[in-house]
Amino acid sequence: MIQIRPAVVEDIPEITSIFRNTITHVNSKHYSEKQITVWASGADNIDEWEKRINKLYFIIAEIDNAVVGFAYLKNGNYLEGLFVHKDYQRQGVGSKLLRIMESQVMMNDFEVFKSDVSKTALPFFDNKYFNVIKKQKKNLKGIVLENYLVEKQM
């Protein structure tokens, strides 16, 4: 049974572990080692994670009291992050997190839900009726990563 709750600062060790491990293990089939290293290093910026938890709509998914995923929403309709533990992929965790985020977007009275998603996550979002608006190149610490701007009409 997947439980959802608001994130708290004490969750940061689990959040950053999931962030780093998901990128390292799941996204590695679509990105180079150098891209993965730079992207995963985002786990190290603890101040940024604290800001996200304190300022954004940030939720945690748990199974048997273990953190198995998280998602956070910026500006009321932009999904800035959705990550699921590598051992809990394809078990409904991401779908449940996304459904709650969609509800939040609708409660915020937005007509469009947007996100920048990785090559790896694109099929998931495609299956959830998001449309690709454009392919993008994102510069992260001098390394270029391709991702996609997607959106869904609410």
Secondary structure by P-SEA (a helix, b strand, c coil): cbbbbbbcccaaaaaaaaaaaaaaccccccccaaaaaaaaccccaaaaaaaaaaccbbbbbbcccccccccccccccccccccccccccccaaaaaaaaaaaaaaaaacccbbbbbccccaaaaaaaacccccbbbbbbcccbbbbbbbbbbcc
